[in-house]
Amino acid sequence: MVDTPLNDSRWHYKCVVLILCVVVKSSTTHVVMLAFFVKLHIRGIATLGLDNYREDMMSRMKVYLIGATSAGRELESIIDTIDYERWELIGFLHSYAGESPLCDKPSDYRILGSWDSYPLKRNDNCILAIPDIVWKKRAYNFLRDRAKIVTYVSPLSRIGKFSQVGEGSILVSTAVLSCNVHIGKMVYINGGTQIGHDTIVGDYSTIFSQVQIGGKCVIGEGVTIGSCAVLRPGVKIGDGATIGTGSVVIRNVKPGVTVFGNPAKTISMSE
Ligand SMILES: CC(C)(COP(=O)(O)OP(=O)(O)OC[C@H]1O[C@@H](n2cnc3c(N)ncnc32)[C@H](O)[C@@H]1OP(=O)(O)O)[C@@H](O)C(=O)NCCC(=O)NCCS
C-alpha cells in the first residue's frame, strides 16, 4: 500500500499532543508540547518514504519466466517497465534444444537452466511465456505439480465484468476482454487483441497481437490465431485449428484445419 503522512501510525499521539497544547494554559508547556509535535511529525515524514519503499520491495513476488524466446522477452519488458511493483524477475528457464535463444538478443536476465531439470520448489512462481501449443502443454504438464503456475494479467489489459481467466493464462500488454468472456487455462493473448462479449476460448490456445474477435465466438482447445486476424461474431473454431495472419474468418473452421485470407479459406489439415 502506498502510504501518506495521514496513514502514519503515530497520528493518535500527535492528536493528543495537539489537544493538550490547546487545553493547557502554561506557555512553557505549550512550547515543549509543540516542539514534541513537530519532532513526531518530522520523524514520521522522514521515515515514511523509506519504510514504504522497503515494504513495497519486500512484498514483490519473485517469478521465473519459462521460455526465453520473444514471448518471454516481451514479458520481461512489460514486467520491468510497468509491473515492477508487483513482480521481481529471477531469470529464464528454457527447454534446451540447441543454442540459447538469448545469445543474440538483449535481456537483463540469463537462462538459469532448463525447466525440466532446474531445482524448482512447490512455492516458486512461474509465468509460462510459451505461445507454441505443443511446448506450452509439455511445460505445463511437467511444472503444474512442481511449482506455482502464475496467471498473469498485465496492468494495461482490461477484463470486463463476469469474465474469467483460467490458470496459467497470460494477457500481455493491452489485451481487452469484454463482458462474460471465458478464457481457459494456459491461454496466451497478446497485446492489442480484443475479445467480444460471451466468447469462450479453450485451454492452451494462443491468440497473437491485434486480433479482433467478435462476440459469442467459440474457440476450441489448442487453437492458434495469427496477428491481426478478425473473427466475425459467433464463429466457431475447432480444436487445433490455425488462423493465418490478417485473415478474416466469416465461417466456422473445422478442427485441425489451417485457414487464411479474406475470406479465410482452408489450406491444410494438421496431422
Ligand atoms: C497461415 C500460416 C499458419 C501458414 O503457415 P505455413 O503452413 O507455414 O504456410 P506457408 O508460410 O508456407 O505459406 C503457404 C502459402 O500460403 C501463403 N500464406 C501463408 N499465410 C498467409 C496469410 N496469412 N495470408 C495470405 N497468404 C498466406 C504463403 O504466401 C504461401 O503461398 P505460396 O505457396 O503461393 O508462396 C502462417 O502463414 C501464419 O499466418 N501464421 C501466423 C503467424 C503469426 O501471426 N505469428 C505471430 C507472431 S508475432
PDBQT file of the ligand as one rigid body, heavy atoms in Angstrom, charges set to zero:
ROOT
HETATM    1  C1  LIG A 301      -1.247 -19.374 -42.073  1.00  0.00    +0.000 C 
HETATM    2  C2  LIG A 301       0.097 -19.864 -41.616  1.00  0.00    +0.000 C 
HETATM    3  C3  LIG A 301      -0.055 -20.659 -40.345  1.00  0.00    +0.000 C 
HETATM    4  C4  LIG A 301       0.608 -20.765 -42.730  1.00  0.00    +0.000 C 
HETATM    5  O1  LIG A 301       1.886 -21.180 -42.422  1.00  0.00    +0.000 OA
HETATM    6  P1  LIG A 301       2.575 -22.380 -43.271  1.00  0.00    +0.000 P 
HETATM    7  O2  LIG A 301       1.689 -23.596 -43.183  1.00  0.00    +0.000 OA
HETATM    8  O3  LIG A 301       3.963 -22.463 -42.801  1.00  0.00    +0.000 OA
HETATM    9  O4  LIG A 301       2.449 -21.914 -44.750  1.00  0.00    +0.000 OA
HETATM   10  P2  LIG A 301       3.497 -21.043 -45.601  1.00  0.00    +0.000 P 
HETATM   11  O5  LIG A 301       4.011 -19.896 -44.804  1.00  0.00    +0.000 OA
HETATM   12  O6  LIG A 301       4.474 -21.985 -46.215  1.00  0.00    +0.000 OA
HETATM   13  O7  LIG A 301       2.547 -20.450 -46.722  1.00  0.00    +0.000 OA
HETATM   14  C5  LIG A 301       1.910 -21.277 -47.668  1.00  0.00    +0.000 C 
HETATM   15  C6  LIG A 301       1.296 -20.368 -48.707  1.00  0.00    +0.000 C 
HETATM   16  O8  LIG A 301       0.250 -19.615 -48.103  1.00  0.00    +0.000 OA
HETATM   17  C7  LIG A 301       0.511 -18.215 -48.205  1.00  0.00    +0.000 C 
HETATM   18  N1  LIG A 301       0.142 -17.625 -46.919  1.00  0.00    +0.000 N 
HETATM   19  C8  LIG A 301       0.514 -18.063 -45.696  1.00  0.00    +0.000 A 
HETATM   20  N2  LIG A 301      -0.069 -17.317 -44.734  1.00  0.00    +0.000 NA
HETATM   21  C9  LIG A 301      -0.811 -16.398 -45.355  1.00  0.00    +0.000 A 
HETATM   22  C10 LIG A 301      -1.654 -15.351 -44.881  1.00  0.00    +0.000 A 
HETATM   23  N3  LIG A 301      -1.837 -15.139 -43.580  1.00  0.00    +0.000 N 
HETATM   24  N4  LIG A 301      -2.298 -14.597 -45.806  1.00  0.00    +0.000 NA
HETATM   25  C11 LIG A 301      -2.119 -14.824 -47.117  1.00  0.00    +0.000 A 
HETATM   26  N5  LIG A 301      -1.325 -15.799 -47.625  1.00  0.00    +0.000 NA
HETATM   27  C12 LIG A 301      -0.679 -16.576 -46.730  1.00  0.00    +0.000 A 
HETATM   28  C13 LIG A 301       2.004 -18.103 -48.469  1.00  0.00    +0.000 C 
HETATM   29  O9  LIG A 301       2.282 -16.925 -49.170  1.00  0.00    +0.000 OA
HETATM   30  C14 LIG A 301       2.263 -19.344 -49.264  1.00  0.00    +0.000 C 
HETATM   31  O10 LIG A 301       1.858 -19.115 -50.587  1.00  0.00    +0.000 OA
HETATM   32  P3  LIG A 301       2.751 -19.643 -51.835  1.00  0.00    +0.000 P 
HETATM   33  O11 LIG A 301       2.825 -21.138 -51.671  1.00  0.00    +0.000 OA
HETATM   34  O12 LIG A 301       1.967 -19.214 -53.035  1.00  0.00    +0.000 OA
HETATM   35  O13 LIG A 301       4.070 -18.983 -51.695  1.00  0.00    +0.000 OA
HETATM   36  C15 LIG A 301       1.109 -18.717 -41.344  1.00  0.00    +0.000 C 
HETATM   37  O14 LIG A 301       1.418 -18.055 -42.561  1.00  0.00    +0.000 OA
HETATM   38  C16 LIG A 301       0.572 -17.694 -40.386  1.00  0.00    +0.000 C 
HETATM   39  O15 LIG A 301      -0.120 -16.753 -40.760  1.00  0.00    +0.000 OA
HETATM   40  N6  LIG A 301       0.909 -17.901 -39.088  1.00  0.00    +0.000 N 
HETATM   41  C17 LIG A 301       0.575 -17.000 -38.011  1.00  0.00    +0.000 C 
HETATM   42  C18 LIG A 301       1.868 -16.340 -37.530  1.00  0.00    +0.000 C 
HETATM   43  C19 LIG A 301       1.640 -15.179 -36.599  1.00  0.00    +0.000 C 
HETATM   44  O16 LIG A 301       0.743 -14.371 -36.717  1.00  0.00    +0.000 OA
HETATM   45  N7  LIG A 301       2.514 -15.123 -35.637  1.00  0.00    +0.000 N 
HETATM   46  C20 LIG A 301       2.528 -14.053 -34.681  1.00  0.00    +0.000 C 
HETATM   47  C21 LIG A 301       3.897 -13.983 -34.122  1.00  0.00    +0.000 C 
HETATM   48  S1  LIG A 301       4.239 -12.391 -33.578  1.00  0.00    +0.000 SA
ENDROOT
TORSDOF 0
